């Protein structure tokens, strides 16, 4: 399993893990924008609204005036982020943003580029 050596990426893991644990959501995610600000979100699964954790982070970054993203972390039960989440990330931040993904305990299992 890959180990994150960048302390800023490790911070994203902590944010995603704690946000997910606090809400008992299926997934937790965190992103860092080009100015170093971080945003964390969880999966929203209501009868009238479904938003992935990563899409929630992108929404918050856009609403805060971010100009792009440097990195993302998604933690949950899936093997890797799905193509819809990667498309949302690319739509906002362009291609090449690393998306670290792992289990709900925060163990990073791989990295995918958006």
C-alpha angles and dihedrals in degrees: 000000000000117000120216110231098178108093090211090057090047088054089056089054091052092048094048093045095047094045091051093046093048092056101029088231125163092245139014125199139181133189136190120217128215091268093053096255116141132215128191130193143161135220112282113209110174126148091254101030134044119178127164119231092247093049089050090055091050091050091053093047092050092046089051093053098253115168096209145323133266101193145349139203126202121187125187145087099304122100092230140349112287123247093253091058092048090050091053090051093048092047090059106028105022128236125318102044108142114237112196112201133190149142127298092266090063099255105147110225101178149337127242127185118231 
